[in-house]
Amino acid sequence: MRSRLIATSTALLIMGGAGLLAGCGGAQSALDTADVAAGKTKFVGACGGCHTLADAGTKGVVGPNLDDAFRESRQNGFKETEFYGVVKRWIQVAPQAPRPGSYPQAMPQNLVVGQDAENVAAYVAKVAGTNNDSNVYPITPAVAGTAPAPGKGPATPADGGATAP
């Protein structure tokens, strides 16, 4: 009984310590330690052919304009740590096109990795959406219709939802 109590206490202490460290060293720490200048250079070389970003001077047309994509969120008070997390995750798991050669063209997953990914994510988090000349696009739903009732599964045209706009 005593060993079980010690094991449980130790596990809780480790989990609590890990949570505290994660809270102290998360996205803000990565933003503070990233090399933003190196991130800009890597962005221009690896990402700028597809993405427009005013600060980088890139005019890509295949991927989204990052100033336009982030401006409304920035105006609504989203923090750089949130942009950093979104960009870093997007680099890792960028959705792939449904079939080769289809539009939109897919962003390669893990186009930049390791410290390069940290630097690019920090750079984009600091500058995307800060250009006052960018357009603000409201977010619109991907499909028209109503959401299904809880527990009913996905909405379908038969139940009044999920028709393509």
N, CA and C of each residue as an Amber inpcrd file, in Angstrom:
protein
   495
   0.8290000  -1.1840000   0.0000000   0.0000000   0.0000000   0.0000000
   0.8700000   1.2440000   0.0000000   1.8930000   1.2530000   0.8400000
   2.7700000   2.4110000   0.9310000   3.5200000   2.6280000  -0.3810000
   3.9830000   1.5510000  -1.0280000   4.7080000   1.7040000  -2.2930000
   3.7830000   2.2450000  -3.3860000   2.5030000   1.8470000  -3.3290000
   1.5340000   2.3630000  -4.3000000   1.3190000   3.8580000  -4.0940000
   1.2450000   4.3040000  -2.8550000   1.0840000   5.7160000  -2.5390000
   2.3070000   6.5070000  -3.0010000   3.4940000   5.9820000  -2.7700000
   4.7270000   6.6450000  -3.1970000   4.7730000   6.7170000  -4.7210000
   4.4130000   5.6270000  -5.3970000   4.4300000   5.6090000  -6.8610000
   3.4350000   6.6230000  -7.4270000   2.2420000   6.6750000  -6.8510000
   1.2280000   7.6220000  -7.3100000   1.6820000   9.0490000  -7.0690000
   2.2260000   9.3210000  -5.8970000   2.7120000  10.6650000  -5.5730000
   3.8350000  11.0780000  -6.5100000   4.7480000  10.1550000  -6.7770000
   5.8610000  10.4370000  -7.6730000   5.3620000  10.7340000  -9.0830000
   4.4070000   9.9370000  -9.5570000   3.8530000  10.1580000 -10.9030000
   3.1860000  11.5170000 -10.9940000   2.4100000  11.8860000  -9.9680000
   1.7610000  13.1940000  -9.9620000   2.7770000  14.3230000  -9.9240000
   3.8290000  14.1560000  -9.1660000   4.8710000  15.1680000  -9.0830000
   5.5810000  15.3350000 -10.4210000   5.8710000  14.2350000 -11.0930000
   6.5280000  14.2900000 -12.4030000   5.6140000  14.9530000 -13.4220000
   4.3250000  14.5620000 -13.4250000   3.3880000  15.1560000 -14.3840000
   3.2200000  16.6430000 -14.1140000   3.1370000  17.0210000 -12.8600000
   3.0040000  18.4330000 -12.5160000   4.2350000  19.2200000 -12.9230000
   5.4040000  18.6540000 -12.6770000   6.6460000  19.3140000 -13.0780000
   6.7600000  19.4510000 -14.5810000   6.3560000  18.4140000 -15.2950000
   6.3840000  18.4730000 -16.7600000   5.4220000  19.5360000 -17.2680000
   4.2490000  19.6110000 -16.6560000   3.2760000  20.6360000 -17.0600000
   3.8000000  22.0230000 -16.7990000   4.4610000  22.2130000 -15.6430000
   5.0220000  23.5170000 -15.3140000   6.1170000  23.8940000 -16.3070000
   6.9890000  22.9510000 -16.6200000   8.0550000  23.2250000 -17.5790000
   7.4900000  23.5150000 -18.9580000   6.4670000  22.7830000 -19.3660000
   5.8610000  23.0160000 -20.6780000   5.2440000  24.3990000 -20.7300000
   4.6200000  24.8040000 -19.6530000   4.0190000  26.1330000 -19.6130000
   5.0680000  27.2240000 -19.6750000   6.2210000  26.9880000 -19.0770000
   7.2630000  28.0030000 -19.0530000   8.0990000  27.9850000 -20.3190000
   8.1660000  26.8850000 -21.0240000   9.0820000  26.7940000 -22.1430000
   8.4030000  26.5030000 -23.4520000   7.1410000  26.8230000 -23.5940000
   6.3970000  26.5050000 -24.8010000   6.6890000  27.4410000 -25.9430000
   5.6300000  27.8740000 -26.6130000   5.7550000  28.6860000 -27.8150000
   6.4630000  30.0040000 -27.5420000   6.2200000  30.6400000 -26.3840000
   6.8680000  31.9190000 -26.1170000   8.3740000  31.7440000 -26.0470000
   8.8300000  30.6710000 -25.4240000  10.2590000  30.4030000 -25.3400000
  10.8440000  30.1980000 -26.7350000  10.1300000  29.4430000 -27.5730000
  10.6070000  29.2070000 -28.9350000  10.6720000  30.5170000 -29.7210000
   9.6790000  31.3800000 -29.5400000   9.6960000  32.6820000 -30.2060000
  10.8730000  33.5230000 -29.7320000  11.1680000  33.4550000 -28.4490000
  12.2520000  34.2550000 -27.8810000  13.6300000  33.7630000 -28.3210000
  13.7570000  32.4660000 -28.5690000  15.0720000  31.9140000 -28.8940000
  15.2840000  31.6720000 -30.3900000  14.2460000  31.7740000 -31.1840000
  14.3820000  31.5240000 -32.6220000  15.2140000  32.6260000 -33.2800000
  15.8900000  32.2520000 -34.3410000  16.6520000  33.2090000 -35.1490000
  15.7230000  33.6910000 -36.2640000  15.0730000  34.8160000 -36.0210000
  14.0650000  35.3310000 -36.9490000  14.6930000  35.7330000 -38.2780000
  15.9100000  36.2690000 -38.2550000  16.5920000  36.6390000 -39.5100000
  16.8540000  35.3950000 -40.3540000  17.2850000  34.3200000 -39.7130000
  17.5020000  33.0640000 -40.4350000  16.1720000  32.5120000 -40.9240000
  15.1080000  32.6980000 -40.1330000  13.7730000  32.2610000 -40.5450000
  13.3090000  32.9900000 -41.7900000  13.6050000  34.2850000 -41.8630000
  13.2280000  35.0610000 -43.0450000  13.9780000  34.5560000 -44.2760000
  15.2630000  34.3300000 -44.1270000  16.0630000  33.8180000 -45.2450000
  15.5490000  32.4740000 -45.7190000  15.2510000  31.5760000 -44.7790000
  14.7570000  30.2480000 -45.1300000  13.3630000  30.3470000 -45.7440000
  12.5190000  31.2290000 -45.2210000  11.1830000  31.4270000 -45.7790000
  11.2810000  31.8760000 -47.2290000  12.1040000  32.8630000 -47.5020000
  12.2450000  33.3770000 -48.8690000  12.6650000  32.2500000 -49.8140000
  13.6160000  31.4300000 -49.3900000  14.1170000  30.3680000 -50.2540000
  13.2060000  29.1690000 -50.3870000  12.5610000  28.7730000 -49.2900000
  11.7810000  27.5360000 -49.2990000  10.2870000  27.7560000 -49.4760000
   9.7790000  28.9230000 -49.0660000   8.3310000  29.1430000 -49.0160000
   7.8480000  30.2700000 -49.9210000   8.7320000  31.2160000 -50.2050000
   8.3480000  32.4260000 -50.9240000   7.9310000  32.2100000 -52.3600000
   8.3000000  31.0960000 -52.9540000   7.8610000  30.8060000 -54.3140000
   6.3690000  30.5330000 -54.3910000   5.7720000  30.1500000 -53.2630000
   4.3440000  29.8380000 -53.2260000   3.5280000  30.8660000 -52.4290000
   4.1270000  31.4550000 -51.4020000   3.3870000  32.3480000 -50.4980000
   3.8050000  33.7990000 -50.6700000   2.8200000  34.6820000 -50.6550000
   3.0740000  36.1160000 -50.6070000   3.2090000  36.5150000 -49.1530000
   4.2460000  37.2910000 -48.8580000   4.4620000  37.8520000 -47.5290000
   5.2240000  39.1540000 -47.7210000   4.5780000  40.2690000 -47.4010000
   5.1420000  41.5870000 -47.6830000   6.5170000  41.7720000 -47.0610000
   6.6850000  41.4130000 -45.8010000   7.9620000  41.6220000 -45.1240000
   9.0990000  40.8800000 -45.8200000   8.7880000  39.7240000 -46.3940000
   9.8020000  38.9220000 -47.0800000   9.9990000  39.3750000 -48.5280000
   9.0690000  40.1780000 -49.0370000   9.1420000  40.6060000 -50.4270000
   8.7940000  39.5030000 -51.4070000   8.0630000  38.4910000 -50.9560000
   7.7090000  37.3710000 -51.8310000   6.3280000  37.5850000 -52.4310000
   6.1300000  37.0340000 -53.6100000   4.8760000  37.2230000 -54.3520000
   4.3390000  35.8960000 -54.8820000   4.4270000  34.8420000 -54.1110000
   3.9220000  33.5480000 -54.5440000   2.4250000  33.5830000 -54.7890000
   1.9660000  32.7250000 -55.6930000   0.5400000  32.7130000 -56.0350000
  -0.1040000  31.3400000 -55.8650000   0.6670000  30.3310000 -55.5440000
   0.1120000  28.9870000 -55.4010000  -0.5040000  28.8020000 -54.0150000
   0.2100000  29.2120000 -52.9880000  -0.2790000  29.0930000 -51.6160000
  -0.9580000  30.3750000 -51.1780000  -1.5470000  30.3630000 -49.9900000
  -2.2350000  31.5590000 -49.5170000  -1.2840000  32.7270000 -49.2760000
  -1.8110000  33.9250000 -49.4500000  -1.1090000  35.1470000 -49.0840000
  -1.1430000  35.1830000 -47.5580000  -0.0030000  35.0980000 -46.9140000
   0.0250000  34.9770000 -45.4610000  -0.3510000  36.2780000 -44.7620000
  -0.1080000  37.4110000 -45.3930000  -0.5690000  38.6720000 -44.8000000
  -2.0910000  38.6970000 -44.7500000  -2.7090000  38.3280000 -45.8540000
  -4.1720000  38.2980000 -45.9010000  -4.7240000  37.2480000 -44.9300000
  -4.0660000  36.0930000 -44.8730000  -4.5610000  34.9870000 -44.0590000
  -4.5170000  35.2950000 -42.5640000  -3.5330000  36.0650000 -42.1090000
  -3.3570000  36.2940000 -40.6820000  -3.8250000  37.6740000 -40.2090000
  -4.1250000  38.5770000 -41.1230000  -4.4040000  39.9500000 -40.7000000
  -5.6350000  40.0610000 -39.8050000  -6.7520000  39.4570000 -40.1880000
  -7.9540000  39.5820000 -39.3690000  -7.7390000  38.9760000 -37.9810000
  -7.0760000  37.8420000 -37.9350000  -6.8140000  37.2160000 -36.6350000
  -5.9360000  38.1150000 -35.7750000  -4.9460000  38.7290000 -36.3830000
  -4.0720000  39.6480000 -35.6430000  -4.8880000  40.8370000 -35.1340000
  -5.7630000  41.3720000 -35.9890000  -6.6030000  42.4980000 -35.5850000
  -7.5560000  42.1090000 -34.4540000  -7.9310000  40.8470000 -34.4050000
  -8.8470000  40.3710000 -33.3690000  -8.1290000  39.9440000 -32.0880000
  -6.8330000  40.1990000 -32.0200000  -6.1050000  39.9700000 -30.7800000
  -5.3920000  38.6450000 -30.6300000  -5.3070000  37.8560000 -31.6850000
  -4.5450000  36.6170000 -31.5820000  -3.0880000  36.9640000 -31.2820000
  -2.4280000  36.1160000 -30.5500000  -1.0550000  36.3690000 -30.1230000
  -0.0550000  35.6790000 -31.0500000   1.1730000  36.1980000 -31.0300000
   2.2340000  35.5990000 -31.8500000   2.4430000  34.1330000 -31.5010000
   2.2710000  33.7690000 -30.2400000   2.4470000  32.3650000 -29.8670000
   1.4290000  31.4790000 -30.5720000   0.2280000  31.9970000 -30.7890000
  -0.8010000  31.2250000 -31.4940000  -0.4460000  31.0870000 -32.9730000
   0.0300000  32.1720000 -33.5830000   0.4540000  32.0980000 -34.9800000
   1.6330000  31.1340000 -35.1200000   2.5530000  31.2070000 -34.1820000
   3.7190000  30.3220000 -34.2070000   3.2740000  28.8540000 -34.1920000
   2.3670000  28.5200000 -33.2770000   1.9000000  27.1360000 -33.1810000
   1.2010000  26.6670000 -34.4430000   0.3760000  27.5370000 -35.0200000
  -0.3420000  27.1860000 -36.2520000   0.6530000  26.9570000 -37.3900000
   1.5890000  27.8700000 -37.5750000   2.5460000  27.7570000 -38.6840000
   3.4270000  26.5330000 -38.4930000   3.9220000  26.3250000 -37.2880000
   4.7940000  25.1720000 -37.0470000   4.0560000  23.8670000 -37.3230000
   2.8120000  23.7850000 -36.8680000   2.0350000  22.5540000 -37.1060000
   1.7110000  22.3920000 -38.5830000   1.3870000  23.4950000 -39.2540000
   1.0610000  23.4250000 -40.6740000   2.2590000  22.9320000 -41.4770000
   3.4560000  23.3680000 -41.1020000   4.6700000  22.8950000 -41.7750000
   4.7510000  21.3750000 -41.6810000   4.4000000  20.8320000 -40.5260000
   4.4990000  19.3900000 -40.3090000   3.4070000  18.6000000 -41.0100000
   2.1780000  19.0830000 -40.9800000   1.0500000  18.2580000 -41.4140000
   0.2650000  18.8650000 -42.5690000   0.8800000  19.6860000 -43.3690000
   0.1640000  20.3400000 -44.4670000  -0.6820000  19.3210000 -45.2170000
  -1.9880000  19.5860000 -45.3220000  -2.8590000  18.6420000 -46.0240000
  -2.4040000  18.4460000 -47.4690000  -2.4880000  17.2490000 -47.9040000
  -2.0500000  16.9260000 -49.2570000  -3.2210000  16.9720000 -50.2330000
  -2.9140000  17.2820000 -51.4830000  -3.9410000  17.3240000 -52.5140000
  -4.5860000  15.9500000 -52.6300000  -5.8740000  15.8980000 -53.0020000
  -6.5690000  14.6070000 -53.0880000  -5.9270000  13.6330000 -54.0620000
  -5.3790000  14.1230000 -55.1520000  -4.6970000  13.2410000 -56.1060000
  -3.5590000  14.0270000 -56.7620000  -2.5210000  13.3330000 -57.1790000
  -1.3790000  14.0200000 -57.7830000  -1.8150000  14.9110000 -58.9570000
  -1.3000000  16.1260000 -58.9700000  -1.5920000  17.0410000 -60.0580000
  -2.8800000  17.8100000 -59.8980000  -3.6440000  17.5360000 -58.8330000
  -4.9120000  18.2390000 -58.6570000  -4.6690000  19.6100000 -58.0390000
  -5.6700000  20.4530000 -58.1310000  -5.5900000  21.7720000 -57.5360000
  -6.4230000  21.7950000 -56.2780000  -6.0550000  22.4150000 -55.2050000
  -4.8330000  23.1830000 -55.1170000  -3.6270000  22.2700000 -54.9570000
  -2.5080000  22.7800000 -55.4020000  -1.2840000  22.0080000 -55.2420000
  -0.9780000  21.9150000 -53.7540000  -0.4500000  20.8070000 -53.3540000
  -0.1890000  20.5840000 -51.9360000   1.1290000  21.2100000 -51.5130000
   1.1390000  21.7170000 -50.2990000   2.3860000  22.1550000 -49.6800000
   3.0870000  20.8970000 -49.1850000   4.3510000  20.7410000 -49.5040000
   5.0480000  19.5460000 -49.0110000   5.1070000  19.5380000 -47.4870000
   4.8290000  18.4070000 -46.8890000   4.9560000  18.2900000 -45.4410000
   6.4310000  18.3310000 -45.0750000   6.7210000  18.9640000 -43.9450000
   8.0930000  19.0600000 -43.4390000   9.0560000  19.6430000 -44.4680000
   8.6170000  20.6630000 -45.1780000   9.4770000  21.3300000 -46.1530000
  10.7150000  21.8900000 -45.4720000  10.5330000  22.3880000 -44.2580000
  11.6580000  22.7590000 -43.4010000  11.4800000  21.9980000 -42.0980000
  12.5840000  21.6040000 -41.4860000  12.5170000  20.7920000 -40.2700000
  13.4770000  21.3320000 -39.2220000  13.3330000  20.8160000 -38.0160000
  14.2520000  21.1600000 -36.9370000  14.2680000  22.6450000 -36.6320000
  15.4740000  23.1710000 -36.4380000  15.6150000  24.5850000 -36.0900000
  15.1380000  25.4870000 -37.2160000  15.2690000  25.0340000 -38.4740000
  14.7440000  25.8280000 -39.5930000  13.2360000  26.0180000 -39.4690000
  12.5220000  24.9640000 -39.0910000  11.0670000  25.0690000 -38.9090000
  10.7420000  26.0210000 -37.7650000  11.4980000  25.9440000 -36.6830000
  11.3030000  26.8580000 -35.5470000  11.5020000  28.3050000 -36.0070000
  12.5630000  28.5360000 -36.7560000  12.8920000  29.8930000 -37.2000000
  11.8500000  30.4400000 -38.1730000  11.4190000  29.6080000 -39.1250000
  10.4090000  30.0460000 -40.0980000   9.0930000  30.3240000 -39.3870000
   8.6870000  29.4360000 -38.4880000   7.4290000  29.6350000 -37.7680000
   7.4810000  30.9160000 -36.9370000   8.5960000  31.1690000 -36.2910000
   8.7390000  32.3920000 -35.4910000   8.7190000  33.6280000 -36.3860000
   9.4100000  33.5610000 -37.5120000   9.4210000  34.6980000 -38.4390000
   8.0100000  35.0130000 -38.9410000   7.3120000  34.0000000 -39.4250000
   5.9560000  34.2160000 -39.9400000   5.0510000  34.7270000 -38.8160000
   5.1900000  34.1740000 -37.6180000   4.3640000  34.6020000 -36.4860000
   4.5700000  36.0750000 -36.1670000   5.7610000  36.5650000 -36.3470000
   6.0610000  37.9540000 -36.0150000   5.6210000  38.9410000 -37.0930000
   5.5910000  38.5080000 -38.3720000   5.3470000  39.4940000 -39.4400000
   4.0630000  39.2990000 -40.2350000   3.5270000  38.1040000 -40.3120000
   2.3410000  37.8590000 -41.1510000   1.1400000  38.6210000 -40.6110000
   0.4540000  39.3090000 -41.5060000  -0.7430000  40.0380000 -41.1210000
  -0.4830000  41.4060000 -40.5420000   0.7580000  41.8640000 -40.5370000
   1.0730000  43.1910000 -40.0090000   1.0310000  44.2550000 -41.0960000
   0.9190000  43.8420000 -42.3470000   0.8860000  44.7660000 -43.4700000
  -0.5150000  45.3760000 -43.5900000  -0.6270000  46.6750000 -43.4030000
  -1.9360000  47.3350000 -43.4500000  -2.5550000  47.3440000 -44.8380000
  -1.7690000  47.0330000 -45.8650000  -2.3000000  46.9940000 -47.2210000
  -2.9200000  45.6430000 -47.5660000  -2.7900000  44.6700000 -46.6910000
  -3.3420000  43.3510000 -47.0070000  -4.8590000  43.3800000 -46.8880000
  -5.4800000  42.4390000 -47.5590000  -6.9310000  42.3050000 -47.5260000
  -7.3450000  41.5000000 -46.3120000  -8.4910000  41.8140000 -45.7860000
  -9.0450000  41.0340000 -44.6860000 -10.2090000  40.2410000 -45.2500000
 -10.0910000  38.9280000 -45.1790000 -11.1410000  38.0620000 -45.6880000
 -11.8800000  37.4190000 -44.5330000 -13.1960000  37.5700000 -44.4820000
 -13.9410000  36.8980000 -43.4160000 -13.9070000  35.3890000 -43.6320000
 -13.9410000  34.6710000 -42.5460000 -13.9530000  33.2140000 -42.6290000
 -15.3650000  32.7720000 -42.9710000 -15.4680000  31.9240000 -43.9790000
 -16.7720000  31.4000000 -44.3720000 -16.7570000  29.8870000 -44.2170000
 -17.8880000  29.2980000 -43.9150000 -17.9100000  27.8440000 -43.7610000
 -17.6050000  27.1290000 -45.0700000 -17.0280000  25.9530000 -44.9640000
 -16.6760000  25.1750000 -46.1390000 -17.8950000  24.5690000 -46.8120000
 -18.9340000  24.3460000 -46.0570000 -20.1570000  23.7690000 -46.6100000
 -21.3600000  24.5640000 -46.1200000 -22.4130000  24.5530000 -46.9130000
 -23.6500000  25.2170000 -46.5120000 -24.5290000  24.2170000 -45.7850000
 -25.4520000  24.6890000 -45.0000000 -26.3820000  23.7960000 -44.3230000
 -26.2550000  23.8980000 -42.8270000 -26.9130000  23.0060000 -42.1520000
 -26.9200000  23.0250000 -40.6960000 -26.1200000  21.8550000 -40.1520000
 -25.6180000  22.0480000 -38.9630000 -24.8810000  20.9730000 -38.3060000
 -25.8700000  19.8950000 -37.8560000 -25.4210000  18.6480000 -37.7880000
 -26.3260000  17.5980000 -37.3210000 -26.5800000  17.7360000 -35.8250000
 -27.6500000  17.1350000 -35.3670000 -27.9290000  17.0980000 -33.9360000
 -26.8440000  16.2780000 -33.2500000 -26.5250000  16.5920000 -32.0010000
 -25.4980000  15.8210000 -31.2990000 -25.8050000  14.3280000 -31.3360000
 -24.7840000  13.5440000 -31.6430000 -24.9260000  12.1010000 -31.6690000
 -25.5270000  11.5450000 -32.9420000 -25.8010000  12.4100000 -33.9160000
 -26.4470000  11.9550000 -35.1460000 -25.4410000  11.6690000 -36.2640000
 -24.1520000  11.9000000 -36.0520000 -23.1730000  11.6650000 -37.1060000
 -23.0770000  12.8480000 -38.0430000 -22.4140000  12.6920000 -39.1680000
 -22.2080000  13.8240000 -40.0690000 -23.5090000  14.2950000 -40.7110000
 -23.5700000  15.6000000 -40.9630000 -24.7370000  16.1450000 -41.6480000
 -24.7080000  15.6770000 -43.0950000 -25.8710000  15.4140000 -43.6440000
 -25.9900000  14.9900000 -45.0270000 -27.0660000  15.8260000 -45.7030000
 -27.0770000  15.8820000 -47.0380000 -28.1410000  16.6270000 -47.6880000
 -29.5250000  16.1220000 -47.2990000 -29.6640000  14.8380000 -47.0050000
 -30.9670000  14.2830000 -46.6330000 -31.5090000  14.8790000 -45.3340000
 -30.6030000  15.2790000 -44.4130000 -31.0990000  15.8760000 -43.1620000
 -30.9170000  17.3890000 -43.1370000 -30.7580000  17.9960000 -44.3160000
 -30.7110000  19.4500000 -44.4080000 -29.3350000  20.0620000 -44.2460000
 -28.2910000  19.2930000 -44.3370000 -26.9470000  19.8510000 -44.1520000
 -25.9530000  19.3200000 -45.1710000 -24.7810000  19.8690000 -45.1240000
 -23.6100000  19.4270000 -45.8830000 -23.8030000  19.4480000 -47.3980000
 -24.4060000  20.4920000 -47.9100000 -24.4380000  20.6450000 -49.3600000
 -23.3170000  21.6030000 -49.7400000 -22.6780000  21.3530000 -50.8550000
 -21.5760000  22.2030000 -51.3010000 -22.1070000  23.5890000 -51.6290000
 -21.3590000  24.6430000 -51.2190000 -21.8120000  26.0000000 -51.4900000
 -21.7880000  26.3260000 -52.9690000
